[in-house]
């Protein structure tokens, strides 16, 4: 699948550090969630938001390096695969060109009225692909 990549940058602040002066792992998960939400908000339409909602089924995060105070971090995300009611989203967190963490999240699309899983329609598949 040709993918649309969304990225944003943050600077590490003292309030998110743990006792080792590294970013606390809870914040990585928050970045993963934020990246997915921001990306969806850019690509979706009001009509899609009225019909559907995404829920998380699984997160996997590999921590490769520590992020520290004042580091400038780039968070990038894309949808890697779509099948049935599920999609797999990747989030990469980098300092300069070095990968510091990588996450894979399995999402499930729900019908907003019934709150039951629904096969991902072609109109959603298209918005995650590049032309």
C-alpha positions in Angstrom: 0.0 0.0 0.0 1.4 3.4 -0.9 1.0 5.4 2.2 0.4 9.0 3.2 2.8 9.9 6.0 2.0 12.6 8.6 4.7 14.1 10.8 5.0 16.7 13.5 7.7 17.9 15.8 8.0 18.4 19.6 10.7 19.5 22.0 11.1 17.4 25.2 10.2 19.4 28.3 11.1 18.6 31.9 7.6 17.8 33.0 7.6 14.5 31.0 10.9 13.1 32.3 11.1 10.2 34.7 13.6 9.7 37.6 16.3 8.7 35.1 15.9 12.0 33.2 14.4 10.1 30.2 11.0 10.6 28.7 8.6 8.4 30.7 7.2 5.6 28.6 3.6 6.8 29.1 4.3 9.8 27.0 5.4 7.6 24.0 2.0 6.0 24.1 0.4 9.4 24.2 2.4 10.5 21.2 1.3 7.4 19.3 -2.4 8.2 20.1 -1.9 11.9 19.2 -0.2 11.1 15.9 -3.1 8.8 14.9 -5.7 11.3 15.9 -4.0 14.2 14.1 -3.5 12.2 11.0 -7.1 11.0 10.9 -8.4 14.6 11.5 -6.4 15.8 8.5 -7.6 13.1 6.2 -11.2 12.5 7.3 -14.3 14.4 6.5 -17.3 15.5 8.7 -19.4 12.8 7.0 -16.9 10.0 7.9 -16.6 11.3 11.5 -20.4 11.1 11.8 -20.4 7.5 10.6 -17.3 5.9 12.1 -15.0 5.8 15.1 -11.7 4.0 15.6 -10.8 2.0 18.7 -7.4 0.5 19.6 -7.1 -3.3 19.8 -3.3 -3.5 20.4 -0.2 -1.4 20.9 3.3 -2.7 20.4 6.2 -0.2 21.2 9.9 -0.9 20.8 12.1 1.5 22.8 15.5 1.8 21.1 17.1 5.0 22.5 16.2 7.4 25.3 14.8 10.9 24.6 16.0 13.6 27.0 15.4 17.2 28.0 15.4 19.6 25.1 15.7 16.9 22.4 13.8 17.8 19.2 11.7 14.8 18.2 9.9 14.1 15.0 6.9 11.8 15.2 5.7 10.3 11.9 2.8 8.0 11.2 1.1 6.1 8.4 -1.3 3.3 7.9 0.7 0.2 6.9 -2.1 -2.3 6.2 -5.8 -2.5 6.1 -7.8 -5.8 6.3 -11.5 -6.3 7.1 -12.4 -4.2 10.1 -8.8 -3.6 11.1 -5.9 -1.4 10.2 -2.3 -1.4 11.3 -0.7 2.0 11.9 3.0 2.6 12.3 4.5 5.5 14.4 8.2 6.2 14.3 9.7 8.6 16.8 13.1 10.0 15.8 15.7 12.4 17.1 17.4 13.8 14.1 17.7 10.8 11.8 18.0 8.2 14.7 15.0 6.1 15.5 14.3 6.2 19.2 11.0 4.3 19.3 8.7 2.5 16.9 5.1 1.5 17.5 2.6 -0.6 15.7 -1.0 -0.2 16.6 -4.0 -2.4 15.5 -7.1 -0.3 15.1 -10.7 -1.4 14.6 -13.3 0.7 12.8 -16.7 0.9 14.4 -20.0 2.0 13.1 -20.7 5.1 15.3 -24.4 4.3 15.8 -24.2 0.6 16.6 -20.6 0.7 18.0 -20.0 -2.6 16.2 -17.1 -3.4 14.0 -17.6 -2.6 10.3 -15.5 -3.5 7.3 -13.3 -0.6 6.3 -15.0 1.0 3.3 -13.1 1.9 0.1 -13.7 5.6 0.8 -11.5 5.3 3.9 -8.9 3.0 2.3 -8.5 5.6 -0.5 -7.7 8.5 2.0 -4.8 6.5 3.5 -3.2 5.9 0.1 -1.1 8.2 -2.0 -2.1 8.6 -5.6 
